[in-house]
Amino acid sequence: MKNSIRWTTRIVAASLSFAGFVHSAQATLVGTEQVAAAEGVLSAAAQRERVNQLLNRADVAAALQERGVDLAQAQARIAALTDAEVEHLAHTLDTAPAGASDVLGTIVFIFLLLLITDILGFTKVFPFTRSIR
């Protein structure tokens, strides 16, 4: 026990002695353009152009026509959006999941919920479970 305390004390002392060698951070001024370029922030015009390019894709145009939306009308509506609305639309397009349907996740959640309630003895849905009660 005494030996382990000595080793621990030596390790802590060595760690504290090297704490003086830690370098401090350097701060400099950064311009807005550098921050925007580093974060990938696009201007409203660039975001509007990206949304328009998305509309010009063949699969998107076909899906819009399938739903009864005229491509020229959709482009006119995008042109009428404010910068904040275009930014929100571009963010939504960037973060939307592919397929936009989470049916499988819902089914798995319901299955697990029923399985847990069966094991706890609140329900009896599955014949392969035994209650803990």
Accessible surface in RSA format (square Angstrom, percent):
REM  Atomic radii and reference values for relative SASA: ProtOr
REM  Chains: A
REM  Algorithm: Lee & Richards
REM  Probe-radius: 1.40
REM  Slices: 20
REM RES _ NUM      All-atoms   Total-Side   Main-Chain    Non-polar    All polar
REM                ABS   REL    ABS   REL    ABS   REL    ABS   REL    ABS   REL
RES MET A   1   182.27  94.4 136.71  90.5  45.56 108.5 115.92  98.6  66.35  87.9
RES LYS A   2   155.21  75.7 150.58  92.4   4.63  11.0  96.88  87.2  58.33  62.1
RES ASN A   3   100.45  69.3  97.17  93.9   3.27   7.9  30.06  72.3  70.39  68.0
RES SER A   4    61.88  52.3  54.47  72.7   7.41  17.1  50.47 107.5  11.41  16.0
RES ILE A   5    95.70  54.5  94.02  70.0   1.68   4.0  95.61  68.8   0.09   0.2
RES ARG A   6   134.90  56.6 131.94  67.3   2.96   7.0  30.70  42.0 104.20  63.1
RES TRP A   7   142.72  57.3 142.72  69.1   0.00   0.0 127.15  67.8  15.57  25.3
RES THR A   8    80.10  57.0  78.12  79.2   1.97   4.7  56.33  75.7  23.77  35.9
RES THR A   9    82.61  58.8  77.62  78.7   4.99  11.9  66.82  89.8  15.78  23.9
RES ARG A  10   139.82  58.7 132.64  67.6   7.19  17.1  49.49  67.6  90.33  54.7
RES ILE A  11   109.59  62.4 106.41  79.3   3.18   7.7 109.45  78.8   0.14   0.4
RES VAL A  12    77.85  51.2  76.61  69.4   1.24   3.0  77.85  67.6   0.00   0.0
RES ALA A  13    57.31  52.7  46.94  72.4  10.37  23.6  52.36  73.7   4.95  13.1
RES ALA A  14    47.37  43.6  41.05  63.3   6.32  14.4  46.61  65.6   0.76   2.0
RES SER A  15    66.95  56.6  51.69  69.0  15.26  35.2  35.82  76.3  31.12  43.6
RES LEU A  16   127.33  70.9 114.34  81.8  12.98  32.6 114.69  80.5  12.64  34.0
RES SER A  17    73.92  62.5  48.41  64.6  25.50  58.8  51.40 109.5  22.52  31.5
RES PHE A  18   131.66  65.9 126.86  78.6   4.80  12.5 127.16  77.1   4.50  12.9
RES ALA A  19    56.58  52.0  40.79  62.9  15.79  35.9  45.30  63.8  11.28  29.9
RES GLY A  20    72.20  89.0   0.00   N/A  72.20  89.0  40.89 112.2  31.31  70.1
RES PHE A  21   146.81  73.4 133.05  82.4  13.76  35.8 138.17  83.8   8.64  24.7
RES VAL A  22   117.10  77.1  90.83  82.2  26.27  63.3  96.91  84.2  20.18  54.7
RES HIS A  23   169.75  92.8 145.08 100.8  24.67  63.1  99.82 102.9  69.93  81.4
RES SER A  24    91.92  77.7  66.85  89.2  25.07  57.8  52.93 112.7  38.98  54.6
RES ALA A  25   103.08  94.8  66.89 103.2  36.20  82.3  76.34 107.5  26.75  70.9
RES GLN A  26   157.23  87.9 125.60  91.8  31.64  75.3  54.52 116.1 102.71  77.9
RES ALA A  27   103.74  95.4  68.21 105.3  35.52  80.8  73.83 104.0  29.91  79.2
RES THR A  28   115.09  81.9  85.50  86.7  29.58  70.5  72.27  97.1  42.82  64.7
RES LEU A  29   183.50 102.2 156.51 112.0  26.99  67.8 157.86 110.9  25.64  69.0
RES VAL A  30    88.22  58.1  58.52  53.0  29.70  71.6  59.68  51.9  28.54  77.4
RES GLY A  31    35.78  44.1   0.00   N/A  35.78  44.1  29.95  82.2   5.83  13.1
RES THR A  32   108.05  76.8 100.92 102.3   7.13  17.0  66.72  89.6  41.34  62.5
RES GLU A  33   138.05  79.3 130.59  98.8   7.45  17.7  71.76 138.8  66.29  54.1
RES GLN A  34   113.28  63.3 104.93  76.7   8.35  19.9  43.34  92.3  69.94  53.0
RES VAL A  35    64.56  42.5  62.20  56.3   2.36   5.7  64.56  56.1   0.00   0.0
RES ALA A  36    32.57  29.9  29.56  45.6   3.01   6.8  31.89  44.9   0.68   1.8
RES ALA A  37    84.44  77.6  50.54  78.0  33.89  77.1  63.14  88.9  21.29  56.4
RES ALA A  38    89.86  82.6  47.34  73.1  42.53  96.7  59.24  83.4  30.62  81.1
RES GLU A  39   124.90  71.7  89.42  67.6  35.48  84.5  38.65  74.8  86.25  70.4
RES GLY A  40    53.72  66.2   0.00   N/A  53.72  66.2  33.78  92.7  19.93  44.6
RES VAL A  41    87.70  57.7  69.93  63.3  17.77  42.8  75.24  65.4  12.46  33.8
RES LEU A  42    76.06  42.4  66.06  47.3  10.00  25.1  68.02  47.8   8.03  21.6
RES SER A  43    73.56  62.2  55.59  74.2  17.98  41.4  55.64 118.5  17.92  25.1
RES ALA A  44    27.76  25.5  19.19  29.6   8.57  19.5  20.43  28.8   7.33  19.4
RES ALA A  45    74.30  68.3  62.57  96.6  11.73  26.7  66.85  94.1   7.46  19.7
RES ALA A  46    39.98  36.8  28.30  43.7  11.68  26.6  35.85  50.5   4.13  10.9
RES GLN A  47    24.33  13.6  24.33  17.8   0.00   0.0   0.00   0.0  24.33  18.5
RES ARG A  48    47.25  19.8  47.25  24.1   0.00   0.0  27.98  38.2  19.27  11.7
RES GLU A  49    92.05  52.8  90.66  68.6   1.39   3.3  36.31  70.2  55.74  45.5
RES ARG A  50    77.43  32.5  74.29  37.9   3.14   7.5  49.51  67.7  27.92  16.9
RES VAL A  51     4.79   3.2   3.81   3.4   0.99   2.4   4.79   4.2   0.00   0.0
RES ASN A  52    35.43  24.4  35.43  34.2   0.00   0.0  10.56  25.4  24.86  24.0
RES GLN A  53   103.14  57.7  96.83  70.8   6.32  15.0  30.71  65.4  72.43  54.9
RES LEU A  54    51.44  28.6  48.29  34.5   3.15   7.9  50.88  35.7   0.56   1.5
RES LEU A  55    16.97   9.5  16.97  12.1   0.00   0.0  16.97  11.9   0.00   0.0
RES ASN A  56    91.28  62.9  64.88  62.7  26.40  63.6  25.90  62.3  65.37  63.2
RES ARG A  57   120.01  50.4 113.00  57.6   7.01  16.7  52.65  72.0  67.37  40.8
RES ALA A  58    87.03  80.0  68.91 106.3  18.12  41.2  76.34 107.5  10.69  28.3
RES ASP A  59    84.56  59.2  69.96  69.6  14.60  34.5  48.43 114.0  36.12  36.0
RES VAL A  60    32.05  21.1  29.87  27.0   2.19   5.3  32.05  27.8   0.00   0.0
RES ALA A  61    16.46  15.1  16.40  25.3   0.06   0.1  16.40  23.1   0.06   0.2
RES ALA A  62    58.10  53.4  49.87  77.0   8.23  18.7  53.70  75.6   4.40  11.7
RES ALA A  63    38.08  35.0  34.66  53.5   3.42   7.8  37.57  52.9   0.50   1.3
RES LEU A  64    35.69  19.9  35.69  25.5   0.00   0.0  35.69  25.1   0.00   0.0
RES GLN A  65   121.99  68.2 102.67  75.0  19.32  46.0  29.03  61.8  92.96  70.5
RES GLU A  66   146.54  84.1 108.59  82.2  37.95  90.3  45.41  87.8 101.12  82.6
RES ARG A  67   169.61  71.2 136.14  69.4  33.47  79.7  63.66  87.0 105.94  64.2
RES GLY A  68    69.77  86.0   0.00   N/A  69.77  86.0  36.29  99.6  33.48  75.0
RES VAL A  69    56.20  37.0  52.98  48.0   3.22   7.8  55.24  48.0   0.97   2.6
RES ASP A  70    83.76  58.7  76.13  75.8   7.63  18.0  28.90  68.0  54.86  54.7
RES LEU A  71    44.73  24.9  44.38  31.8   0.35   0.9  44.38  31.2   0.35   0.9
RES ALA A  72    65.14  59.9  56.95  87.9   8.19  18.6  59.25  83.4   5.89  15.6
RES GLN A  73    88.68  49.6  82.58  60.3   6.10  14.5  30.04  63.9  58.64  44.5
RES ALA A  74    13.73  12.6  10.03  15.5   3.70   8.4  13.29  18.7   0.43   1.2
RES GLN A  75    57.81  32.3  54.23  39.6   3.58   8.5  17.21  36.6  40.60  30.8
RES ALA A  76    62.22  57.2  48.19  74.4  14.04  31.9  55.73  78.5   6.49  17.2
RES ARG A  77   158.31  66.5 154.18  78.6   4.13   9.8  56.03  76.6 102.28  62.0
RES ILE A  78    15.86   9.0  15.84  11.8   0.02   0.0  15.86  11.4   0.00   0.0
RES ALA A  79    69.44  63.9  47.64  73.5  21.81  49.6  48.22  67.9  21.23  56.2
RES ALA A  80    85.46  78.6  49.44  76.3  36.02  81.9  61.05  86.0  24.40  64.6
RES LEU A  81    52.49  29.2  45.75  32.7   6.74  17.0  46.36  32.6   6.13  16.5
RES THR A  82    81.33  57.8  73.44  74.5   7.90  18.8  77.07 103.5   4.27   6.4
RES ASP A  83    85.86  60.1  81.12  80.7   4.75  11.2  24.57  57.8  61.30  61.1
RES ALA A  84    73.42  67.5  62.37  96.3  11.05  25.1  66.58  93.8   6.84  18.1
RES GLU A  85    85.84  49.3  79.29  60.0   6.55  15.6  33.05  63.9  52.78  43.1
RES VAL A  86     0.12   0.1   0.12   0.1   0.00   0.0   0.12   0.1   0.00   0.0
RES GLU A  87   101.58  58.3 101.20  76.6   0.38   0.9  19.15  37.0  82.43  67.3
RES HIS A  88   127.36  69.6 122.66  85.3   4.70  12.0  84.74  87.3  42.62  49.6
RES LEU A  89    54.80  30.5  53.72  38.4   1.08   2.7  54.80  38.5   0.00   0.0
RES ALA A  90     1.37   1.3   1.37   2.1   0.00   0.0   1.37   1.9   0.00   0.0
RES HIS A  91   109.64  59.9 106.08  73.7   3.57   9.1  66.06  68.1  43.59  50.7
RES THR A  92    61.20  43.5  59.72  60.5   1.49   3.5  55.08  74.0   6.12   9.2
RES LEU A  93    72.08  40.1  51.83  37.1  20.25  50.9  52.04  36.6  20.04  53.9
RES ASP A  94    96.93  67.9  62.19  61.9  34.74  82.1  24.87  58.5  72.06  71.9
RES THR A  95    86.10  61.2  57.96  58.8  28.14  67.1  51.86  69.7  34.24  51.8
RES ALA A  96    56.50  51.9  32.67  50.4  23.82  54.2  37.73  53.1  18.77  49.7
RES PRO A  97    98.80  72.0  82.96  75.6  15.83  57.6  93.17  76.9   5.63  35.0
RES ALA A  98   109.67 100.8  69.48 107.2  40.19  91.4  80.62 113.5  29.05  77.0
RES GLY A  99    74.10  91.4   0.00   N/A  74.10  91.4  42.11 115.5  32.00  71.7
RES ALA A 100    81.59  75.0  51.06  78.8  30.53  69.4  54.57  76.8  27.02  71.6
RES SER A 101    81.87  69.2  45.60  60.9  36.27  83.6  40.23  85.7  41.64  58.3
RES ASP A 102   108.77  76.2  97.57  97.1  11.21  26.5  39.00  91.8  69.78  69.6
RES VAL A 103    93.72  61.7  89.97  81.5   3.75   9.0  92.59  80.4   1.13   3.1
RES LEU A 104   132.98  74.1 128.98  92.3   4.00  10.0 130.09  91.4   2.88   7.8
RES GLY A 105    32.12  39.6   0.00   N/A  32.12  39.6  25.27  69.3   6.85  15.3
RES THR A 106    72.94  51.9  67.89  68.8   5.05  12.0  49.10  65.9  23.84  36.0
RES ILE A 107   100.87  57.4  99.07  73.8   1.80   4.3  99.97  72.0   0.90   2.4
RES VAL A 108    71.05  46.8  69.90  63.3   1.16   2.8  71.05  61.7   0.00   0.0
RES PHE A 109   128.67  64.4 125.76  77.9   2.90   7.5 128.40  77.8   0.26   0.8
RES ILE A 110    84.82  48.3  84.82  63.2   0.00   0.0  84.82  61.1   0.00   0.0
RES PHE A 111    85.70  42.9  82.61  51.2   3.09   8.0  85.37  51.8   0.32   0.9
RES LEU A 112    84.79  47.2  84.79  60.7   0.00   0.0  84.79  59.5   0.00   0.0
RES LEU A 113    87.95  49.0  85.06  60.9   2.88   7.2  87.21  61.2   0.73   2.0
RES LEU A 114    56.10  31.2  56.10  40.1   0.00   0.0  56.10  39.4   0.00   0.0
RES LEU A 115    36.85  20.5  36.85  26.4   0.00   0.0  36.85  25.9   0.00   0.0
RES ILE A 116    94.11  53.6  93.72  69.8   0.38   0.9  94.11  67.8   0.00   0.0
RES THR A 117    28.66  20.4  28.66  29.1   0.00   0.0  28.56  38.4   0.09   0.1
RES ASP A 118     2.02   1.4   0.00   0.0   2.02   4.8   0.00   0.0   2.02   2.0
RES ILE A 119    68.46  39.0  68.46  51.0   0.00   0.0  68.46  49.3   0.00   0.0
RES LEU A 120    67.19  37.4  65.71  47.0   1.48   3.7  65.71  46.2   1.48   4.0
RES GLY A 121    27.96  34.5   0.00   N/A  27.96  34.5   4.31  11.8  23.66  53.0
RES PHE A 122   125.62  62.8  92.67  57.4  32.95  85.7  96.46  58.5  29.15  83.4
RES THR A 123    54.07  38.5  41.19  41.8  12.88  30.7  50.53  67.9   3.54   5.4
RES LYS A 124   140.87  68.7 108.79  66.7  32.08  76.4  99.93  89.9  40.94  43.6
RES VAL A 125    77.27  50.8  50.74  45.9  26.52  63.9  55.37  48.1  21.89  59.4
RES PHE A 126    33.74  16.9  33.29  20.6   0.45   1.2  33.74  20.5   0.00   0.0
RES PRO A 127   122.45  89.2  94.00  85.7  28.45 103.4  98.69  81.5  23.77 147.7
RES PHE A 128   137.69  68.9 101.06  62.6  36.63  95.3 112.59  68.3  25.10  71.8
RES THR A 129    12.60   9.0   4.89   5.0   7.72  18.4   8.43  11.3   4.17   6.3
RES ARG A 130   212.80  89.3 197.47 100.7  15.33  36.5  79.59 108.8 133.20  80.7
RES SER A 131    56.11  47.4  30.62  40.9  25.49  58.7  29.33  62.5  26.78  37.5
RES ILE A 132   124.19  70.7  87.36  65.1  36.83  88.8  94.61  68.1  29.58  80.3
RES ARG A 133   191.26  80.3 127.43  65.0  63.82 152.0  80.41 109.9 110.85  67.2
END  Absolute sums over single chains surface
CHAIN  1 A    11169.8       9200.3       1969.5       7572.0       3597.8
END  Absolute sums over all chains
TOTAL         11169.8       9200.3       1969.5       7572.0       3597.8
